[in-house]
């Protein structure tokens, strides 16, 4: 029996359901919830009694240090923002691709990473070129073949949210460097579930939301900004990004010398408190252990559901397949109805791209996957 890596008692939802939907909205463990409550009860509700101006500026530093360890980067590169989209939306203005060049992306990627570039193309002479994520092809190879002298930017999620396909960012970076293209990576579906080595990747920006695999709540996200971007002025500057925010000098553009310049304003500090604890839990387990746990459970899942006609987008053992997001195609086309039927049995998963998406988190154990397998073997699609 494959056990959970976390104490399942810290997740009340698991008492009444099988939760396999961390890739959508993640469960938050009791330690992170307690940290958020403690901040609200002991600090936030009391105004400035227990958090001075200086305390507010320094409050970001603990999360910045923990995130730097998880992303394997310098803490000065860590921008703390309200959402991943907050950074992604500024990148066309920051990177300023050369006129009439091509931005390369994946057609089935998450819209937050593609829409800023589509907007740029609609206003300028740029072109957004899409490649498809096909189960019979290595997506990294597909992207590399599509890069040419016209390519100025490649914007991609390193784990595709709908299929679980993994893009080898180190290889992709070699391809972009060869033509002088910039590289943007959304690591939201990877960070916290597998290794994200921002330093080795050398991307211009790596972003991640805090409310999925990192175990936090909405309202806070992380951006790992390259040294190149630390020299630039953010297109959307806020008062908190100043070198000394509480000087309130409205006549100057004195920005912090680190990625703190990308933090715009007062934000969800309670969510920051929870995210610190969520990341600390992940660091205590280690990425190798987390990834191996998901891979073992994924093998159990695929072996069981394949007997009743459900097949993964990428086979177990495919290097281009993630261990923690398993996209299943069923013997029938009414996938949405089947997923809704599963929910009536208190089994929660998702549908993306017309397929069933199973998320495998550290709190899952073998009994969760066995319950799903047994329910699918009952041919619940006939009931839907």
Secondary structure, 3 states (H helix, E strand, C coil): CCCCCCCHHHCHHHHCCEECCCCCCCCCCHHHHHHHHHHHHHCHHHCCCCCCHHHHHHCHHHHHHHHHHHHCCCHHHEEEECCHHHHHCCHHHHHCCCCCCEEEEECCCCHHHHHHHHHHHHHCCCEEEEECCCCCCCHHHHHHHHCCCCEEEEEEECECCCCCEECCHHHHHHHHHHHCCEEEEECCCCECCECCCHHHHCCCEEEEECCCCCCCCCCCEEEEECHHHHCCCCCCCCHHHECCHHHCCCCCCCECCCHHHHCCCCCCHHHHHHHHHHHHHHHHHCHHHHHHHHHHHHHHHHHHHHHHCCEECCCCCCCCECCCEEEEECCCCCHHHHHHHHHHCCEECEEECCEEEEECCCCCCHHHHHHHHHHHHCCHHHCC
